[in-house]
Amino acid sequence: MTMRRIRWAGGFALLALTASACGMGNDGGSAGADNRHLVYAEFYPPIAAWALETDDSFTLTRTGCLEPLVQYESDGSLSEKLATSWDQVEPTAWEFQLREGVQFHDGTPMDADAVVGALTHLLEAKTPARSFNSDVVSGVEAVDESTIRITTEEPDVLLPYRMATPNTGILAPKAYEGRQIDIKGTCTGPFEVVDEVPRQSVSLERNEEYWGGTPALETAEMRFIVDGAVRATQLQTGEVDIAYALPVVSMADFEGNDNVGVSAVEQPRTTAMMLNNSRPPFDDPLVRQAIQHAIDTEAIAGSVYEGTVTPATGPFSPQLPWAPEGASPVSPDLDEARRLFDEAGVDPSTLSFELMAYVARPEFGDLAAVIQGQLGELGIEVKIRSGEYASFEPDVLAGDYDAFLISRGYLVDLGDPAGYLAADYTCDGGFNIAHYCDEETDAQIDAALQEEDQETRFETYGEIAERLQSEAVNVYLVHEAAVVGTTDRVESFEPHPLNFYVFTKDLSVG
C-alpha cells in the first residue's frame, strides 16, 4: 500500500453560520497595535508539562511549533508533512520517507535517529497515547538516515492516520533530556516558543529557517483563557485576534461590531452525557434507556445552543458515511421512560446522581441545568458539580463517578472512527469513560483496524454506533459546532475541523 491522498466521502461545513456587524473598534487592545503580531485565545491550558502522550500535544501543534510526519487536511485527506511518502512494506510494517533538510529550532537535523528517539519516547510513556502505544505499535527503527520503519502488533491499515495526530509530533533529542518536555528550541514548525508563563501564555517568534518558507507573522502569542465569557470580551476589545469555543450566546453580543466576524464551525464532535456503566443505576441498560427517553435533545439544541447544533442521532453525525442509515434522534417520551423504569423495577423518584460539568465548555452549566430540569419531571434528583476538566478526569477514568458531560471528537485520536471507538468503547480502551465492555464490539473494532476496504469498515462503524445508541451506553445529546471569532485584521485563517492548526505559515494580519 503506497502513499495516497486518503479522504472520506462527506465532510463538514466549515462556515455554517456567520454573524458580523458594526460598531466597536479595535482600540486599546494589544493585538491590534502591531501588524506583525497576532494573539490567539486558547480555551485549554496545558496540564501535563507538554507531555506529548497527552492533549498538551494538541495545544503545542496549534502554536505552530510541533509538527507530525503526516498532515490531516480539512477534507479528511492525508498529506505530506515531515514525511514525504509512506508505504506498507509488510502486513505489519510501514516505512516513512523523511523530508530532507529539516532542522529543529536549535539547529540540529531532523533525521531518522531523532524521529525514532521521539516516537520511542512516546511508546515508553507511563500513560500511553490513545492513538500510538505499545498495544498497537511494537517498535520503531531507522532504516537509513532518512527512512524509518514502524512495526505493528497486528496489520494496521490506519497507521498513517496515527502519524497525523499531534501525539506523534516530533521533537529534538534535547526535548527529552530533563524531567519534563522542553519545548524551547526543539520543534520544527513555523513558530518557535521563546517564553512561557505557565497556564497563562506562550510567546512565539517565527522560524526564519522554516523548511516550508518564511512565516508571514513575526511574533505571536497564545493566551490560555478558560472562561468563555472572558475570551469573548477580549475579542470584542481587540485584546485577542482569534478566539475559539466562544459561548453560543456571545454571537448576539457581536452584532453591531463591524471589526469582528463570528462563525459556527461544524465539527466531527458530539456532546454526550456519559453514564458509568460499571455501577448502579447505570449498569442496567433499561435504566439508561429510560434516562435517554427522558432527555429532549431537540429542546437542548434550540435553547442551550440557540440552534447552532443538531440533536444527536448517536455518536456520529448522520451525514457521515459511517453513520447508521436512517439514524434519527431519540424522541422524548416520559411515558416510555416510566415504562422502562417499571420494567427495570426502579422507582425514578428514588434515584439521585451527580452530574459533572467542566467549566472550559461555557455552555455546560446551562446544559446541566436543563438536564436537571428534564429528569426532575420524573422525580430524579440530579446534583450538578462544576469544575475544571483536569480535576474530573482521574475519577472519571477510574470509574468513580455517576455521569459526566463531555465534548468528544471522534476523529481526534485517529482520522478514522476506529481510533475513537477503540479508545472509548473497548474493554481495555484507554479512554473508556463509560466503562463499557462487550466482546462483540471489541471483536468488530479489532477487525476494522485490519480491514483495508473502507466501505466494509464504515459498515462496521455504523453497526457499532447503532448498538451504542440502542443500548443507551451514553446519552448522546448534540452534534457540535464550535463558535470561532476573528477580528477583521486576521488574514489567511481557516478553522480546522479538528482544531489541529492555528498558527500556520500563512496566517497573517493586515
URBELLIN-V428668 format. One record per residue. N is the residue number from 0. RES is the residue in one letter. PHI is phi as a letter, one per 20 degrees, with the letter a starting at -180 (999 if undefined). OMEGA is omega in whole degrees, -180 to 180 (* if undefined). Layout:
[[N:RES:PHI:OMEGA] [N:RES:PHI:OMEGA]]
This chain:
[[0:M:999:-179] [1:T:e:-180] [2:M:f:177] [3:R:b:174] [4:R:e:-177] [5:I:e:176] [6:R:b:174] [7:W:e:178] [8:A:f:-177] [9:G:o:179] [10:G:r:-176] [11:F:c:176] [12:A:f:-176] [13:L:f:178] [14:L:c:-174] [15:A:e:-179] [16:L:c:177] [17:T:c:176] [18:A:c:173] [19:S:b:-179] [20:A:a:-165] [21:C:c:171] [22:G:p:-167] [23:M:f:-179] [24:G:e:-179] [25:N:e:-177] [26:D:f:174] [27:G:n:-177] [28:G:e:-180] [29:S:f:-178] [30:A:f:-174] [31:G:f:-173] [32:A:e:-173] [33:D:c:-178] [34:N:f:175] [35:R:d:-174] [36:H:c:-180] [37:L:c:-180] [38:V:d:180] [39:Y:d:178] [40:A:e:179] [41:E:e:-174] [42:F:e:177] [43:Y:c:173] [44:P:f:175] [45:P:f:-177] [46:I:c:-175] [47:A:c:177] [48:A:l:175] [49:W:m:175] [50:A:f:-172] [51:L:f:176] [52:E:f:-180] [53:T:d:178] [54:D:f:174] [55:D:g:-180] [56:S:f:179] [57:F:f:177] [58:T:f:-179] [59:L:f:176] [60:T:f:178] [61:R:f:178] [62:T:f:-175] [63:G:n:180] [64:C:e:-174] [65:L:e:177] [66:E:c:174] [67:P:e:179] [68:L:f:-174] [69:V:c:180] [70:Q:d:177] [71:Y:e:-176] [72:E:e:-177] [73:S:f:-178] [74:D:e:180] [75:G:n:179] [76:S:e:175] [77:L:d:178] [78:S:c:-176] [79:E:f:171] [80:K:c:176] [81:L:f:171] [82:A:d:-179] [83:T:d:176] [84:S:a:177] [85:W:b:-173] [86:D:b:176] [87:Q:e:-173] [88:V:e:176] [89:E:b:179] [90:P:g:-179] [91:T:d:-180] [92:A:b:175] [93:W:c:173] [94:E:d:-180] [95:F:d:177] [96:Q:e:-175] [97:L:e:177] [98:R:f:-179] [99:E:e:175] [100:G:n:-180] [101:V:e:177] [102:Q:c:169] [103:F:f:-177] [104:H:f:178] [105:D:e:176] [106:G:n:179] [107:T:f:-175] [108:P:f:171] [109:M:e:180] [110:D:d:-175] [111:A:f:-179] [112:D:f:180] [113:A:f:-179] [114:V:f:178] [115:V:f:179] [116:G:f:-179] [117:A:f:-178] [118:L:f:176] [119:T:f:176] [120:H:g:179] [121:L:f:180] [122:L:f:-175] [123:E:e:-180] [124:A:f:-179] [125:K:f:175] [126:T:d:-169] [127:P:f:174] [128:A:f:-179] [129:R:f:-174] [130:S:e:-172] [131:F:b:-177] [132:N:b:-174] [133:S:f:174] [134:D:f:-178] [135:V:d:-174] [136:V:d:-179] [137:S:e:179] [138:G:r:177] [139:V:c:180] [140:E:b:177] [141:A:e:174] [142:V:e:171] [143:D:b:-174] [144:E:f:-175] [145:S:c:-179] [146:T:c:174] [147:I:c:177] [148:R:c:177] [149:I:d:178] [150:T:d:-177] [151:T:d:-180] [152:E:f:177] [153:E:c:175] [154:P:g:-176] [155:D:c:-178] [156:V:f:-176] [157:L:d:-179] [158:L:g:178] [159:P:g:176] [160:Y:f:178] [161:R:f:-178] [162:M:f:175] [163:A:e:-179] [164:T:f:177] [165:P:g:179] [166:N:g:-177] [167:T:e:175] [168:G:f:-173] [169:I:d:175] [170:L:d:180] [171:A:f:179] [172:P:g:-180] [173:K:g:-176] [174:A:f:-172] [175:Y:d:-174] [176:E:e:-177] [177:G:e:-180] [178:R:f:176] [179:Q:c:-176] [180:I:f:176] [181:D:d:-176] [182:I:e:-179] [183:K:e:177] [184:G:n:-172] [185:T:d:179] [186:C:e:176] [187:T:d:-168] [188:G:f:-177] [189:P:f:180] [190:F:c:-179] [191:E:d:176] [192:V:f:-179] [193:V:d:179] [194:D:b:178] [195:E:b:169] [196:V:d:-172] [197:P:g:177] [198:R:m:178] [199:Q:d:-176] [200:S:a:172] [201:V:c:178] [202:S:e:-173] [203:L:c:171] [204:E:c:-178] [205:R:f:177] [206:N:e:-176] [207:E:f:-178] [208:E:d:-175] [209:Y:g:-177] [210:W:f:-178] [211:G:e:-178] [212:G:o:-176] [213:T:f:178] [214:P:f:-178] [215:A:f:180] [216:L:f:174] [217:E:e:-179] [218:T:c:-180] [219:A:b:178] [220:E:b:170] [221:M:d:178] [222:R:d:179] [223:F:e:-177] [224:I:c:-175] [225:V:f:-176] [226:D:f:-178] [227:G:f:179] [228:A:f:178] [229:V:f:176] [230:R:g:180] [231:A:f:-180] [232:T:f:-179] [233:Q:f:174] [234:L:f:178] [235:Q:g:-176] [236:T:e:-179] [237:G:n:178] [238:E:f:173] [239:V:c:-178] [240:D:e:179] [241:I:c:177] [242:A:c:-176] [243:Y:d:177] [244:A:l:176] [245:L:f:174] [246:P:g:-180] [247:V:g:-178] [248:V:f:-178] [249:S:f:-180] [250:M:g:179] [251:A:f:-179] [252:D:f:-177] [253:F:e:174] [254:E:f:-175] [255:G:n:178] [256:N:d:-178] [257:D:f:-173] [258:N:e:-179] [259:V:c:172] [260:G:d:-178] [261:V:c:-177] [262:S:c:171] [263:A:e:-173] [264:V:d:178] [265:E:f:-176] [266:Q:c:171] [267:P:f:-170] [268:R:b:-179] [269:T:c:172] [270:T:e:-178] [271:A:c:166] [272:M:e:-180] [273:M:f:-179] [274:L:d:-178] [275:N:f:-177] [276:N:f:-174] [277:S:e:-180] [278:R:b:-179] [279:P:f:1] [280:P:e:-170] [281:F:e:171] [282:D:f:178] [283:D:e:-179] [284:P:f:178] [285:L:f:177] [286:V:f:180] [287:R:f:180] [288:Q:f:177] [289:A:f:177] [290:I:f:-180] [291:Q:g:-178] [292:H:f:180] [293:A:e:-178] [294:I:e:179] [295:D:e:-177] [296:T:f:178] [297:E:f:177] [298:A:f:178] [299:I:f:-180] [300:A:f:-177] [301:G:e:-176] [302:S:e:-177] [303:V:f:-174] [304:Y:d:176] [305:E:l:174] [306:G:m:-180] [307:T:e:-180] [308:V:c:177] [309:T:c:177] [310:P:g:-175] [311:A:f:175] [312:T:d:-173] [313:G:q:-179] [314:P:f:-174] [315:F:d:175] [316:S:f:-170] [317:P:f:-178] [318:Q:e:-178] [319:L:e:-172] [320:P:f:179] [321:W:d:176] [322:A:f:178] [323:P:g:-180] [324:E:f:178] [325:G:m:-179] [326:A:f:179] [327:S:b:179] [328:P:f:175] [329:V:f:-180] [330:S:f:178] [331:P:f:-177] [332:D:b:-177] [333:L:f:178] [334:D:f:177] [335:E:f:177] [336:A:f:179] [337:R:f:179] [338:R:f:180] [339:L:f:176] [340:F:f:-180] [341:D:f:178] [342:E:f:179] [343:A:f:-178] [344:G:m:-177] [345:V:c:173] [346:D:e:-175] [347:P:g:-179] [348:S:f:178] [349:T:e:-176] [350:L:e:175] [351:S:b:178] [352:F:b:-179] [353:E:e:178] [354:L:d:179] [355:M:e:179] [356:A:c:-176] [357:Y:e:-168] [358:V:f:-180] [359:A:f:173] [360:R:e:-171] [361:P:f:-178] [362:E:f:-174] [363:F:f:177] [364:G:f:178] [365:D:f:-180] [366:L:f:179] [367:A:f:-180] [368:A:f:178] [369:V:f:178] [370:I:f:178] [371:Q:g:-180] [372:G:f:-179] [373:Q:f:179] [374:L:f:177] [375:G:f:178] [376:E:f:177] [377:L:e:-179] [378:G:n:180] [379:I:f:178] [380:E:e:177] [381:V:d:178] [382:K:d:-175] [383:I:e:177] [384:R:c:-179] [385:S:d:178] [386:G:r:179] [387:E:e:-178] [388:Y:g:-176] [389:A:g:-180] [390:S:f:-179] [391:F:e:-167] [392:E:g:-179] [393:P:g:180] [394:D:f:-178] [395:V:f:180] [396:L:f:180] [397:A:e:-179] [398:G:n:-179] [399:D:e:-178] [400:Y:a:176] [401:D:d:-178] [402:A:b:-170] [403:F:b:174] [404:L:f:-180] [405:I:b:170] [406:S:e:-172] [407:R:c:175] [408:G:e:-178] [409:Y:e:172] [410:L:c:-176] [411:V:f:-179] [412:D:f:-177] [413:L:b:-177] [414:G:f:179] [415:D:b:-175] [416:P:g:-178] [417:A:g:-180] [418:G:f:178] [419:Y:f:-178] [420:L:f:180] [421:A:f:-178] [422:A:f:-170] [423:D:e:-170] [424:Y:c:168] [425:T:d:-174] [426:C:g:-179] [427:D:d:-178] [428:G:f:-176] [429:G:f:180] [430:F:c:-178] [431:N:e:-177] [432:I:f:-179] [433:A:f:-176] [434:H:l:180] [435:Y:e:-179] [436:C:b:-179] [437:D:b:-175] [438:E:f:-180] [439:E:f:178] [440:T:f:178] [441:D:g:-178] [442:A:f:179] [443:Q:f:-179] [444:I:f:179] [445:D:f:179] [446:A:f:-179] [447:A:f:-179] [448:L:f:180] [449:Q:d:-175] [450:E:e:-179] [451:E:f:-177] [452:D:f:-175] [453:Q:f:-178] [454:E:f:178] [455:T:f:178] [456:R:f:-177] [457:F:f:177] [458:E:f:179] [459:T:f:179] [460:Y:f:179] [461:G:f:178] [462:E:f:180] [463:I:f:180] [464:A:f:180] [465:E:f:179] [466:R:f:-179] [467:L:f:180] [468:Q:f:-176] [469:S:f:178] [470:E:e:-179] [471:A:l:177] [472:V:g:169] [473:N:c:174] [474:V:e:179] [475:Y:f:-169] [476:L:d:-178] [477:V:b:169] [478:H:e:-161] [479:E:e:165] [480:A:c:178] [481:A:e:177] [482:V:e:-176] [483:V:d:179] [484:G:d:177] [485:T:c:172] [486:T:f:-175] [487:D:f:178] [488:R:e:-178] [489:V:f:179] [490:E:c:176] [491:S:l:175] [492:F:d:175] [493:E:c:180] [494:P:g:178] [495:H:e:-176] [496:P:f:177] [497:L:d:-179] [498:N:l:178] [499:F:e:-169] [500:Y:c:173] [501:V:c:-178] [502:F:e:178] [503:T:e:179] [504:K:g:-173] [505:D:e:-179] [506:L:g:-177] [507:S:b:175] [508:V:c:-178] [509:G:d:*]]
